[in-house]
Each structure stands twice: as structure tokens, then as C-alpha cells.
Amino acid sequence: MDKSEVALALDRQSTGAPEWDGWKTNVDIKIQVPLCKKCSEGTEKTFTVPDLAYRPLVSVIRAAFTDPVSQWFHLTPFKHIWKSPVTGREQRLYDELYTSDAWNKAHNDLQKQQREDSLERVIAGLMFWSDGTHLAQFGHATAWPVYLFFGNLSKYKCASASSGLCHPVAFIPSVSLCPVDKHTDLLTHCKHELFHAVWKIILDDEFVKAYKNGIVIKCHDGVLRHVFPWIFTYSADYPEKVLIATICDKGLYPCPRCLLPKSSFHRLGSLSDLKRQLSYARTYLREMVCAARHKIYELGNPIKGTNAFAERLTPFGFNIYPVLVMDLMHSFTTGNLSFIAHFSTRNICIATVLILPPPSLPSWWSSSMLT
């Protein structure tokens, strides 16, 4: 078995799911690749990337809400307030997705919509993760999984590795060119096309219909509920955020969430930066984008580059940019923390050396090391 089949088998064993379990394997993906020279086929050619394995999202949602673990689902959001026993001062706590302003607003908006039945309306909070990774230190074995967690559950339950609450929903096949060094731009284009082609398959018509109208599910407690999927977060490293947001990697405006120019990076964390993030937040302006594409694709040269999330979900008010939350593992743990640890160690060494008398200073020491 290949890596995706092994993962699927382990997932079935952990959840006790039947063999079919909604998984679809060996799915072919077609992507458009530009040609160096114009030929009879045009300026681009269709290539097929095989071996996509994915599970329809509606199938995952139905399974989750009928599973015994759904008894711990939070179906009604709330605001978590802590009151000091000493001063009596109240303070808002931001600890779970179902206590956030985003979920509370989405829940209130959902209850205001026109009803066609008397069923309880609840939200299935979807939290996606994806990260292409190497499976070994040697060789070229790679995997590109897409995971799903439900924000209805407490993060403390989801954090347990043995809980089985992480749902693999896709294994994106890899695409490679040889030699890679001569085709870096082409490989980047192929990865972008492949990524969004896969997400167009994952965000199928069944899910889009459920996103708009909801789905009726008989939950584990035997109660019929009208469940509405809602994508709240997508966590990934920066290279994948570039793919998701369809922006230029380390371009003039490299942030996937706001329009902060690279020239203003020295203002990060300042009060003006916080205000700018709110006033210059990225939004997917569908009408303007469609008009621009018409002029470029139909009246000018065809340049490919679409966004699966925007094409599928923008008509329902979905905006992909605020969904791209900070990934602590990539943005802090392996980045800022290592930076802080390096300079903290340096400062400790300098402080230790400075208390030594001059004759005891090591031979490698020089005053220039203080700068």
C-alpha cells in the first residue's frame, strides 16, 4: 500500500468506520500548464495528476455529528467572562472557537435567516490544516495531507493524540519536474493549479449546497438538527498561505491577511500597524475580479490563476483571507522563539564574560562582540 492507503486504513481502524467510509481514491486531477512555444493545441496543455485520495466534507460532517463524541459538541456559542474574586472586575476570555466573536456573529446571523422548518439550527465549525512534508530525511518520499477539526469541540479534547478527533479529508498528490532548477516558475504554477484543483473537488456541489442551505442530520442524541457548515480557520505555513490566498510569494504585499507593503515591515506591532491591519484587510471583490478577468482572459492574453475558495463560496459571503490564521508552530515556535533563544544565549554569554577580570578573558573574546 502507498502512504495514503496506509493512512486511510489507520483512520478506519481508529474510528471503527466501514471500508467504504466515504473515501474516494485514485482520482485524476487535470491542470493547465503553459507551454514555452505556441503550438496547434494553443499556449497551454492539459496534464493529468493521478492518485488523489479524498473524503467528501458532507460525509465527514455527517459522521462527526452521529458519532458518540458529538455529545461533547458545543452547538450554541457564548462569551466566556471571568470575574476576579478580589476586585470583582470582569474580563473577557478568548479560549475556544465557540466563544469567539466570529462564531457568535455567525450563529446570530443564522438564526435570523428565513426558516423552512422548525428544527434547531446549529453550526459545524470547520478548522482546516494542511502541510506538505517529507516522510524521511533521505529520499524523495513526501506527503501533503489536509486535516479537519471541528471547532465545536474543546481544544483540550482535540489536542489529545489518541482522541481520534483529527479527520484526514485529503491527500494531495505531488507534482515534480526534472530538473527542477530550470523550471522553478513552472513548478510553482503547477503547485498552485494542483492545490486549487484539489480544493475544487473537495468543495464539491454537495458541500456548496450544504454551505448555503444546511443539511438535516439525526445526531447521536436522536435529535434532528439543521447543520450549517462554516469555515472559520485554515492553518498552514507561509508557502501554503501564498497558494491559498493566490498572492505573490514575498511580493510587494506579502501578507495574506492585509495589504501591508513590504516597505512598512519595520512598523510591525506598532499602534499604526494594528489600525492598518483593520483598515487595509484583504477582501475578495468578486465583481471587480470578474471584470478584470474578462479584460485579461477574453480581451487580452490568457493568464491562468484561480482561487477555488472564492469560486465556490464567495457568493455566500465567504472571504478566505481572514480565515488564514497565524500558525504558531511555523510563525513562532520555529521562527521567533529560536531567534529569541539565540540572542538570549548570546546576551548571557556576554554578561558572563564581562564579570571576568581582563586577564581571564578567553582568547577568542574581542570588544567588537558587544555590538
The 8 nearest C-alpha neighbors of each residue, nearest first, counted from 0:
[[1, 4, 5, 2, 3, 6, 8, 7],
 [0, 2, 4, 3, 5, 6, 50, 7],
 [3, 1, 5, 4, 6, 0, 142, 7],
 [2, 4, 6, 5, 1, 7, 170, 52],
 [5, 3, 7, 6, 1, 2, 0, 8],
 [6, 4, 8, 2, 3, 7, 0, 9],
 [7, 5, 3, 9, 4, 8, 10, 2],
 [8, 6, 10, 4, 9, 5, 3, 11],
 [7, 9, 5, 11, 10, 6, 4, 12],
 [10, 8, 12, 6, 11, 7, 13, 5],
 [11, 9, 7, 13, 8, 12, 6, 14],
 [10, 12, 16, 8, 14, 9, 15, 13],
 [13, 11, 9, 15, 10, 14, 8, 16],
 [14, 12, 10, 11, 15, 9, 163, 16],
 [13, 15, 11, 16, 12, 10, 163, 9],
 [16, 14, 12, 11, 13, 17, 10, 18],
 [15, 17, 11, 14, 20, 18, 12, 13],
 [18, 16, 20, 19, 15, 11, 12, 14],
 [19, 17, 20, 16, 11, 8, 21, 22],
 [18, 20, 21, 17, 22, 16, 23, 11],
 [21, 19, 17, 18, 22, 16, 11, 58],
 [20, 22, 19, 54, 58, 23, 55, 59],
 [23, 21, 54, 20, 53, 19, 24, 52],
 [22, 24, 53, 52, 54, 21, 26, 25],
 [23, 25, 52, 26, 51, 22, 53, 50],
 [24, 26, 50, 51, 52, 49, 27, 23],
 [25, 27, 51, 50, 24, 49, 52, 28],
 [28, 26, 49, 48, 50, 47, 51, 25],
 [29, 27, 48, 47, 49, 30, 26, 196],
 [28, 30, 47, 46, 48, 45, 27, 31],
 [31, 29, 46, 45, 192, 193, 32, 47],
 [30, 32, 45, 44, 43, 46, 33, 29],
 [31, 33, 43, 44, 45, 30, 34, 189],
 [34, 32, 43, 42, 44, 31, 35, 185],
 [35, 33, 43, 36, 42, 32, 37, 44],
 [34, 36, 33, 37, 42, 43, 38, 32],
 [37, 35, 34, 38, 42, 33, 41, 43],
 [36, 38, 42, 41, 34, 35, 39, 40],
 [39, 37, 41, 40, 36, 42, 34, 43],
 [38, 40, 41, 37, 42, 43, 36, 44],
 [41, 39, 38, 42, 44, 43, 37, 45],
 [42, 40, 38, 39, 43, 37, 44, 34],
 [41, 43, 37, 34, 33, 38, 36, 40],
 [44, 42, 33, 34, 32, 41, 31, 45],
 [43, 45, 32, 31, 33, 46, 34, 40],
 [44, 46, 31, 30, 32, 29, 47, 43],
 [47, 45, 30, 29, 31, 44, 48, 32],
 [46, 48, 29, 28, 49, 27, 30, 45],
 [47, 49, 28, 27, 29, 46, 50, 172],
 [50, 48, 27, 51, 26, 28, 47, 25],
 [51, 49, 25, 26, 27, 172, 52, 24],
 [50, 52, 26, 25, 172, 171, 49, 24],
 [53, 51, 24, 170, 169, 23, 25, 50],
 [54, 52, 169, 168, 23, 22, 170, 51],
 [53, 55, 22, 168, 21, 23, 56, 169],
 [56, 54, 58, 57, 201, 53, 59, 21],
 [55, 57, 59, 58, 60, 54, 206, 201],
 [56, 58, 60, 59, 55, 206, 61, 205],
 [57, 59, 61, 56, 55, 60, 21, 62],
 [60, 58, 56, 62, 57, 61, 63, 55],
 [61, 59, 57, 63, 62, 58, 56, 64],
 [62, 60, 58, 64, 63, 59, 57, 65],
 [61, 63, 59, 65, 60, 64, 66, 58],
 [62, 64, 60, 66, 61, 65, 59, 69],
 [65, 63, 218, 61, 69, 66, 62, 60],
 [66, 64, 219, 218, 62, 63, 61, 67],
 [65, 67, 63, 68, 64, 69, 62, 219],
 [68, 66, 69, 219, 70, 65, 64, 63],
 [67, 69, 70, 66, 71, 72, 63, 64],
 [70, 68, 72, 71, 67, 64, 66, 63],
 [69, 71, 68, 72, 67, 219, 220, 66],
 [72, 70, 69, 68, 152, 73, 151, 153],
 [73, 71, 151, 69, 152, 70, 74, 68],
 [74, 72, 151, 75, 152, 71, 76, 97],
 [73, 75, 121, 72, 76, 151, 122, 123],
 [74, 76, 73, 77, 121, 106, 97, 122],
 [77, 75, 97, 103, 98, 74, 102, 73],
 [76, 78, 98, 79, 103, 75, 97, 99],
 [79, 77, 98, 80, 99, 76, 91, 92],
 [78, 80, 92, 91, 98, 77, 81, 93],
 [81, 79, 91, 90, 92, 78, 89, 82],
 [82, 80, 90, 89, 91, 83, 92, 79],
 [83, 81, 89, 88, 87, 84, 90, 80],
 [82, 84, 87, 88, 85, 86, 89, 81],
 [85, 83, 87, 86, 82, 88, 81, 89],
 [86, 84, 83, 87, 88, 82, 89, 81],
 [85, 87, 88, 83, 84, 82, 89, 90],
 [86, 88, 83, 84, 82, 85, 89, 81],
 [89, 87, 86, 83, 82, 90, 84, 85],
 [90, 88, 82, 81, 83, 87, 80, 91],
 [89, 91, 81, 80, 82, 92, 88, 83],
 [90, 92, 80, 79, 81, 93, 89, 78],
 [91, 93, 79, 80, 94, 90, 81, 78],
 [94, 92, 95, 99, 91, 98, 79, 96],
 [93, 95, 92, 98, 96, 99, 79, 154],
 [96, 94, 98, 97, 93, 153, 99, 154],
 [95, 97, 99, 98, 150, 102, 94, 151],
 [96, 98, 76, 95, 99, 102, 151, 150],
 [99, 97, 78, 77, 95, 96, 76, 79],
 [100, 98, 96, 101, 102, 97, 103, 93],
 [99, 101, 103, 102, 104, 98, 78, 97],
 [100, 102, 104, 99, 103, 105, 231, 96],
 [103, 101, 105, 104, 99, 100, 97, 106],
 [104, 102, 100, 106, 105, 101, 76, 107],
 [103, 105, 107, 101, 102, 106, 100, 108],
 [104, 106, 102, 108, 103, 107, 109, 101],
 [107, 105, 109, 103, 104, 108, 102, 110],
 [106, 108, 104, 110, 109, 105, 103, 111],
 [109, 107, 105, 111, 106, 110, 104, 112],
 [110, 108, 106, 107, 111, 112, 105, 120],
 [109, 111, 107, 108, 112, 106, 120, 113],
 [112, 110, 108, 109, 107, 113, 114, 106],
 [113, 111, 109, 110, 114, 108, 107, 115],
 [112, 114, 111, 115, 110, 109, 116, 108],
 [115, 113, 116, 112, 117, 111, 110, 118],
 [114, 116, 113, 117, 118, 112, 212, 225],
 [117, 115, 114, 118, 119, 225, 113, 120],
 [116, 118, 119, 115, 114, 120, 225, 224],
 [119, 117, 224, 116, 225, 120, 223, 215],
 [118, 120, 224, 225, 121, 117, 223, 226],
 [119, 121, 225, 226, 118, 224, 110, 122],
 [122, 120, 226, 74, 225, 227, 119, 123],
 [123, 121, 227, 226, 228, 124, 229, 74],
 [122, 124, 228, 227, 229, 125, 226, 151],
 [123, 125, 150, 229, 149, 122, 151, 230],
 [124, 126, 230, 149, 229, 231, 150, 123],
 [125, 127, 232, 148, 147, 233, 231, 149],
 [128, 126, 233, 147, 146, 232, 234, 125],
 [127, 129, 234, 146, 233, 145, 235, 147],
 [130, 128, 145, 235, 144, 146, 131, 127],
 [129, 131, 143, 132, 235, 144, 128, 236],
 [132, 130, 143, 142, 144, 129, 133, 141],
 [131, 133, 142, 141, 130, 143, 134, 144],
 [134, 132, 141, 135, 140, 142, 131, 139],
 [133, 135, 141, 140, 132, 142, 136, 139],
 [136, 134, 137, 133, 140, 138, 139, 141],
 [135, 137, 138, 134, 133, 139, 140, 141],
 [138, 136, 135, 139, 140, 134, 133, 141],
 [139, 137, 140, 135, 136, 134, 133, 141],
 [138, 140, 141, 137, 133, 135, 134, 136],
 [141, 139, 134, 138, 133, 135, 142, 137],
 [142, 140, 133, 134, 132, 139, 143, 131],
 [141, 143, 132, 131, 144, 133, 134, 140],
 [142, 144, 131, 171, 170, 130, 132, 145],
 [145, 143, 170, 129, 169, 142, 171, 130],
 [144, 146, 129, 169, 168, 128, 167, 170],
 [147, 145, 167, 128, 166, 127, 168, 129],
 [146, 148, 127, 166, 126, 165, 167, 128],
 [149, 147, 126, 165, 125, 166, 150, 127],
 [148, 150, 125, 151, 124, 126, 152, 147],
 [149, 151, 124, 152, 96, 125, 148, 126],
 [152, 150, 73, 72, 149, 124, 97, 74],
 [153, 151, 72, 150, 149, 154, 73, 71],
 [152, 154, 155, 156, 157, 95, 151, 150],
 [153, 155, 157, 156, 158, 152, 95, 150],
 [154, 156, 158, 153, 157, 159, 152, 95],
 [157, 155, 154, 158, 153, 159, 152, 162],
 [156, 158, 154, 159, 155, 164, 153, 162],
 [159, 157, 155, 156, 154, 160, 162, 164],
 [158, 160, 162, 161, 157, 156, 155, 163],
 [159, 161, 162, 158, 163, 157, 164, 165],
 [162, 160, 159, 163, 164, 13, 158, 157],
 [163, 161, 159, 164, 160, 157, 156, 165],
 [162, 164, 165, 161, 13, 14, 160, 166],
 [165, 163, 162, 157, 166, 148, 156, 149],
 [164, 166, 148, 163, 147, 167, 146, 157],
 [165, 167, 147, 146, 168, 164, 148, 163],
 [168, 166, 146, 169, 145, 147, 165, 144],
 [167, 169, 54, 53, 146, 145, 166, 147],
 [170, 168, 53, 145, 52, 144, 167, 171],
 [169, 171, 144, 52, 143, 51, 145, 172],
 [170, 172, 143, 51, 169, 144, 173, 197],
 [173, 171, 51, 50, 170, 174, 143, 49],
 [174, 172, 171, 175, 143, 141, 142, 48],
 [173, 175, 172, 190, 176, 189, 48, 186],
 [176, 174, 173, 177, 186, 179, 189, 178],
 [175, 177, 179, 178, 186, 174, 182, 185],
 [178, 176, 179, 175, 180, 182, 181, 186],
 [177, 179, 180, 176, 181, 182, 175, 183],
 [178, 180, 177, 176, 182, 181, 183, 175],
 [181, 179, 182, 178, 183, 177, 176, 184],
 [180, 182, 179, 183, 178, 177, 184, 185],
 [181, 183, 185, 179, 184, 180, 186, 178],
 [184, 182, 186, 185, 180, 179, 181, 187],
 [185, 183, 187, 186, 182, 188, 181, 189],
 [184, 186, 188, 182, 187, 183, 189, 32],
 [185, 187, 189, 183, 188, 184, 182, 190],
 [188, 186, 184, 190, 185, 189, 183, 191],
 [187, 189, 185, 191, 186, 190, 192, 184],
 [188, 190, 186, 192, 191, 187, 193, 185],
 [191, 189, 193, 187, 188, 192, 194, 186],
 [190, 192, 188, 194, 189, 193, 242, 187],
 [191, 193, 189, 195, 190, 194, 196, 30],
 [192, 194, 190, 196, 191, 195, 189, 197],
 [195, 193, 191, 197, 196, 192, 190, 198],
 [194, 196, 198, 307, 197, 192, 193, 199],
 [195, 197, 193, 199, 198, 194, 192, 200],
 [198, 196, 200, 194, 195, 199, 193, 201],
 [199, 197, 201, 195, 200, 196, 202, 307],
 [198, 200, 196, 202, 307, 197, 201, 195],
 [199, 201, 197, 198, 203, 202, 196, 55],
 [202, 200, 198, 203, 199, 55, 197, 56],
 [203, 201, 199, 200, 206, 198, 207, 204],
 [202, 204, 200, 206, 201, 205, 207, 199],
 [203, 205, 207, 206, 208, 202, 209, 311],
 [206, 204, 208, 203, 207, 209, 57, 202],
 [205, 207, 209, 208, 203, 204, 202, 57],
 [208, 206, 210, 204, 209, 205, 203, 211],
 [207, 209, 211, 205, 206, 210, 212, 204],
 [210, 208, 213, 206, 212, 211, 207, 214],
 [211, 209, 207, 228, 208, 213, 206, 212],
 [210, 212, 208, 209, 213, 207, 315, 227],
 [213, 211, 209, 208, 210, 214, 227, 207],
 [214, 212, 209, 227, 226, 210, 211, 225],
 [215, 213, 226, 209, 225, 216, 227, 212],
 [214, 216, 225, 224, 226, 223, 213, 217],
 [217, 215, 224, 223, 218, 214, 225, 61],
 [216, 218, 223, 222, 221, 224, 219, 215],
 [217, 219, 65, 64, 221, 220, 222, 216],
 [218, 220, 65, 221, 67, 66, 64, 69],
 [221, 219, 218, 222, 70, 217, 65, 67],
 [222, 220, 218, 219, 217, 223, 65, 216],
 [223, 221, 217, 218, 220, 224, 219, 216],
 [224, 222, 217, 216, 218, 221, 215, 118],
 [225, 223, 119, 118, 216, 215, 226, 120],
 [224, 226, 215, 120, 214, 119, 118, 213],
 [227, 225, 121, 214, 213, 122, 224, 120],
 [226, 228, 213, 122, 123, 210, 121, 229],
 [229, 227, 123, 210, 122, 124, 226, 230],
 [228, 230, 124, 125, 123, 231, 227, 122],
 [229, 231, 125, 232, 124, 126, 228, 322],
 [230, 232, 322, 125, 126, 229, 124, 233],
 [233, 231, 322, 126, 323, 230, 324, 127],
 [232, 234, 127, 323, 322, 128, 126, 324],
 [233, 235, 128, 326, 324, 323, 127, 232],
 [236, 234, 129, 239, 128, 240, 130, 326],
 [235, 237, 239, 238, 329, 240, 326, 130],
 [236, 238, 240, 239, 241, 235, 329, 330],
 [239, 237, 241, 240, 236, 242, 248, 235],
 [240, 238, 242, 241, 237, 236, 235, 243],
 [241, 239, 237, 243, 242, 238, 244, 235],
 [240, 242, 239, 238, 244, 246, 243, 245],
 [243, 241, 239, 245, 240, 244, 191, 238],
 [244, 242, 240, 245, 241, 239, 306, 195],
 [243, 245, 241, 246, 242, 240, 255, 320],
 [246, 244, 242, 243, 241, 306, 247, 305],
 [247, 245, 241, 244, 248, 242, 255, 253],
 [246, 248, 250, 249, 241, 253, 245, 252],
 [247, 249, 250, 241, 246, 253, 238, 242],
 [250, 248, 253, 247, 251, 252, 254, 261],
 [251, 249, 247, 253, 248, 252, 261, 246],
 [250, 252, 261, 260, 253, 249, 262, 247],
 [253, 251, 260, 250, 258, 259, 254, 261],
 [252, 254, 249, 250, 251, 255, 248, 261],
 [253, 255, 256, 257, 252, 259, 258, 260],
 [256, 254, 244, 257, 320, 253, 240, 241],
 [257, 255, 320, 254, 281, 321, 280, 323],
 [258, 256, 280, 281, 279, 276, 259, 254],
 [259, 257, 279, 252, 260, 280, 281, 254],
 [258, 260, 257, 252, 261, 254, 263, 276],
 [261, 259, 252, 262, 263, 251, 258, 264],
 [260, 262, 263, 264, 251, 252, 259, 253],
 [261, 263, 260, 264, 265, 251, 259, 252],
 [264, 262, 261, 265, 260, 266, 259, 267],
 [263, 265, 266, 261, 267, 262, 260, 259],
 [264, 266, 263, 267, 262, 261, 268, 269],
 [267, 265, 264, 269, 263, 272, 268, 271],
 [268, 266, 264, 269, 265, 272, 263, 273],
 [269, 267, 272, 266, 270, 273, 271, 265],
 [268, 270, 272, 271, 267, 266, 273, 274],
 [269, 271, 273, 272, 274, 268, 266, 275],
 [270, 272, 274, 269, 273, 275, 266, 268],
 [273, 271, 275, 269, 270, 274, 267, 268],
 [274, 272, 270, 276, 275, 271, 269, 268],
 [275, 273, 271, 277, 272, 276, 278, 270],
 [274, 276, 272, 278, 277, 273, 279, 271],
 [277, 275, 273, 279, 274, 280, 257, 278],
 [278, 276, 275, 274, 280, 279, 273, 257],
 [277, 279, 275, 276, 280, 274, 257, 273],
 [280, 278, 276, 258, 275, 257, 277, 281],
 [281, 279, 257, 277, 276, 278, 256, 258],
 [280, 282, 257, 256, 320, 258, 279, 283],
 [283, 281, 284, 318, 280, 320, 319, 321],
 [282, 284, 285, 318, 281, 309, 319, 313],
 [285, 283, 287, 286, 282, 288, 289, 313],
 [284, 286, 288, 287, 283, 289, 313, 309],
 [287, 285, 289, 288, 284, 290, 291, 283],
 [288, 286, 290, 289, 285, 284, 291, 292],
 [287, 289, 291, 285, 290, 286, 292, 284],
 [290, 288, 292, 286, 291, 287, 285, 293],
 [291, 289, 293, 287, 288, 292, 286, 294],
 [290, 292, 288, 294, 293, 289, 287, 295],
 [293, 291, 295, 289, 294, 290, 296, 288],
 [292, 294, 290, 297, 291, 296, 295, 289],
 [293, 295, 298, 291, 292, 297, 296, 299],
 [296, 294, 299, 292, 293, 298, 297, 300],
 [297, 295, 301, 293, 292, 299, 300, 298],
 [298, 296, 293, 299, 294, 295, 301, 300],
 [299, 297, 294, 295, 296, 293, 300, 301],
 [300, 298, 295, 296, 297, 294, 301, 293],
 [299, 301, 296, 295, 302, 298, 297, 294],
 [302, 300, 296, 303, 299, 295, 297, 42],
 [303, 301, 300, 296, 304, 295, 292, 299],
 [302, 304, 301, 305, 31, 296, 192, 33],
 [303, 305, 302, 306, 192, 245, 191, 188],
 [306, 304, 307, 303, 195, 245, 310, 192],
 [305, 307, 309, 308, 310, 195, 245, 304],
 [306, 308, 195, 310, 199, 309, 198, 311],
 [309, 307, 311, 310, 306, 312, 319, 313],
 [308, 310, 313, 306, 307, 312, 311, 319],
 [311, 309, 307, 308, 312, 306, 313, 305],
 [310, 312, 308, 309, 307, 313, 207, 202],
 [311, 313, 317, 314, 309, 315, 308, 310],
 [312, 314, 317, 309, 316, 315, 310, 311],
 [315, 313, 312, 316, 317, 311, 310, 309],
 [316, 314, 313, 312, 317, 211, 210, 311],
 [315, 317, 313, 314, 318, 312, 309, 283],
 [316, 318, 313, 312, 315, 319, 314, 309],
 [319, 317, 320, 283, 282, 316, 313, 321],
 [318, 320, 322, 321, 317, 308, 323, 244],
 [319, 321, 256, 322, 323, 318, 281, 255],
 [322, 320, 323, 319, 256, 318, 324, 281],
 [321, 323, 232, 320, 319, 233, 324, 231],
 [324, 322, 233, 321, 320, 234, 232, 325],
 [325, 323, 322, 234, 232, 326, 233, 321],
 [324, 326, 327, 323, 330, 234, 235, 329],
 [325, 327, 328, 329, 330, 234, 235, 324],
 [328, 326, 331, 330, 329, 325, 332, 333],
 [327, 329, 332, 326, 331, 330, 333, 334],
 [330, 328, 333, 327, 326, 331, 236, 332],
 [329, 331, 327, 334, 326, 328, 332, 333],
 [332, 330, 335, 334, 327, 333, 336, 329],
 [331, 333, 328, 336, 334, 327, 329, 330],
 [334, 332, 329, 331, 337, 328, 336, 335],
 [335, 333, 331, 330, 336, 337, 332, 338],
 [334, 336, 331, 338, 337, 339, 332, 333],
 [335, 337, 339, 332, 338, 334, 331, 340],
 [336, 338, 340, 339, 335, 334, 333, 341],
 [337, 339, 335, 341, 336, 340, 334, 342],
 [340, 338, 336, 342, 341, 337, 343, 335],
 [341, 339, 337, 343, 338, 342, 336, 344],
 [342, 340, 338, 344, 339, 343, 337, 345],
 [341, 343, 345, 344, 339, 340, 346, 338],
 [344, 342, 340, 346, 345, 341, 339, 347],
 [343, 345, 347, 341, 342, 346, 340, 348],
 [344, 346, 342, 348, 343, 347, 349, 341],
 [347, 345, 349, 343, 348, 344, 350, 342],
 [346, 348, 350, 344, 349, 345, 351, 343],
 [349, 347, 351, 345, 346, 350, 344, 352],
 [348, 350, 346, 352, 351, 347, 353, 345],
 [351, 349, 347, 353, 348, 352, 346, 354],
 [352, 350, 348, 349, 353, 354, 347, 355],
 [351, 353, 349, 355, 350, 354, 348, 360],
 [354, 352, 350, 355, 351, 349, 356, 360],
 [353, 355, 352, 351, 356, 350, 349, 357],
 [356, 354, 353, 352, 359, 357, 360, 351],
 [355, 357, 359, 358, 354, 360, 353, 352],
 [358, 356, 359, 360, 355, 353, 361, 354],
 [359, 357, 360, 356, 355, 361, 362, 352],
 [358, 360, 357, 356, 355, 361, 352, 362],
 [359, 361, 357, 358, 355, 362, 364, 356],
 [362, 360, 363, 364, 359, 352, 358, 365],
 [361, 363, 364, 360, 365, 359, 358, 357],
 [362, 364, 361, 365, 360, 368, 366, 367],
 [365, 363, 362, 361, 360, 366, 368, 352],
 [364, 366, 367, 368, 363, 369, 362, 361],
 [365, 367, 368, 369, 364, 370, 353, 349],
 [366, 368, 369, 365, 370, 364, 363, 349],
 [369, 367, 366, 370, 365, 364, 349, 345],
 [368, 370, 367, 366, 349, 365, 346, 345],
 [369, 368, 367, 366, 365, 349, 346, 345]]
